[in-house]
Amino acid sequence: MSIHPAEAQASGARTAGKPIGEIIFAAGVLSLGIVGFVAGAGIKTPPSATGIGPREFPFIVSGFLVLLGAAIIVQLLRGRRGAPEEGEDVDPDAKTDWLTVAKLVGFVALHILLIVPAGWPVAAAVLFFGASWTLGSLSWWRTAVIAVVMALVLQFVFAGLLGVSLPAGFLLEGVEIFNG
């Protein structure tokens, strides 16, 4: 949310320095839109297709992302900044807990590495458990049970009911309700 510089000064919302973090976020939104256009252009459509096809939705979403990212960058360069969070439990002076960030990134990377060899349910259960443990879950066994149940439910819904192809892995390969 952007506010006018005069309003920001009056409310104390302006902070000293350049909005580097906000510009990086806006550039990320803009980049995501550009990647969406490139990926959408790679979608194959048959020559006989007429009307709206599978390319239109990615192009519409990508167009909105490009417009939004560019608009935010322009507003930031003009001096308009977002208002800081006014929640009572927010500490603007708190430093980033890089160990927690590193653990979460590690579990996401492990999830990506486990999808093909172990299957989506195992990889998802590891990710769910790891994220919950990293963010402070007190009961590791309850967290593990919930992670496994969530992964199996999601595998059943997406692969069994919706027919989305998620790799079941070596543990669930022969179970029909988990194969998409």
N, C-alpha and C positions, 0 to 999 in steps of 0.2 A: 504494500500500500504506500503510495507516494503522497506527500503533503507539500504544500507551497513553502518555500524557504522562509517567508515572513512568519507563517504559522509555526514552523519548526523552531525558529528562534524564540518566539513568544512562549511556546510550550516547553522549551528546553530540549527539544528532540534532536537538535543538531549536535553532532559530536565533532571534535577536532580531528583533522586528518582527512585522508581520501577514503572513499567507500570501497576499498579494495575487495572485501568479501562480497559485497553486493554486486560489484561489477563481475567478479568471477562467477557468481550464481547466474547472473543474467547472460553471460557468455556461454555458460553451460546449457541454458535453456535454448539459446540461439543455435548452438552446435547440435543439440538434440533434434531441433527442427530440420537442420540441413542434412543430418544423417537420415532422418525420416524420409526426406525427398529422394535421397540417393537410393535408399532401400526400397522405397515405393516404386521407383523407376525400374527396378529389377524384377518386379512382379510380372510374370508372363500372362498375357491374355490372348485367347485365340483370335485369329483374324476375323472370324465370323461374329464375335461378340459385339453387341450394340447396346447402347444405353450405359447405365452406371455399372461399372465393373469393380474388381477388387482393388484397383489403384486409387480410387477416389477418396476413400476414407483415410488412408495414410497421407494423401496429399492435403486434405482438409486439416487434419490434426497438425501436420508439419507446418502448414501455412500459418496456423494460429500460433504455434511455438516460435516461429521465426519472427512474426509480428510482435509478439509479446516480449521476446528477448531483446529485439531491437528497440522497442519502446522503453523498456526499463533502462537500457544502457543510455539512451538519449536523455531520459529524465535524470539519471544519476549524474551525467556530465553537465547538465544544466544546474545542478546543485540541489535537486529535490531528493530527499532521503526518506526512508521509511521511519515510522515512529518506533522507538524502542518498546519492548514488552513492558507492560506495567503491572504484571502479576506480582502478587505479594511474595511468592516463593522464588523469584528470579534474582540471582546475584550477578549483576553485570560485571563484577570484578573477578568472578570465578574463572580459573584457567581451565583449558581443555584437558581432559583426562586421556592422554594419548595411549596409555596402556589399554584402556577399555576399547578405544577405537581400533588399536592394533589387534586385539583379540577378536573383535567383530569382523574385521577384514579377514583375519585368518580363518574364521569359521565359514565365511562366504567363499573364500578360495578353496577350502576343504570340501565344501558342498559341490562346487563346480567340478573338482577333481573326482569326486565319488559318484557323480550321476551315471556315467557310462559303465564303469566296472561293477558298482554295487547296486545300481538302480536308484530311481527317484525316491522311493520311500525311505531307504536307508540314508541317503544323502540329506533328505529333508529332515528326518529325525535328528541327525547329527547337527544340522543347522539350527533347528528349533531348540534343542537342548543347549547347544553352545551359546546361543544368543541369550537365552533365559539365565543360564549360569553366569555369563559375563555381566549381565545387568542386575545381578544380585539375588537370584533365587536362593531361598534358604534350604529347601528340601530337594536334594539332588535326585533321590529315587522317584519322588512325585513328578518332578520336572521330566525325568526320563520317560516315565509312563505316559504322561500327557503328550510329550513329543512324538512318541511312537504311535499313539492313538491318532493324533492330528495328521501325521504323515500317511497313515493307512486310510483314514477317512478321505483325505484329499486325493489320494491315489484312486480310491474307489469312485469318487464323484467324477473326477476328470477322465480317467481311463475307462472305468466300468460303465458309467451312466452317460457321459458326454462323448465318449469315443475318442478323446484326445490321446494321442500316442505319447505316453510317458513310459520310459523304460522301467519295467517291473524289477529287474535285477535277478540275480541268481536265486534269491530266497523265495520270490513270489512268481517266478517265471511260469510255472505250470498252473497257477491259480487263475481260473478263467475270469472271475469278477474283477481282478486287478489288471487285466490286459486290455489295452485300448485297441 
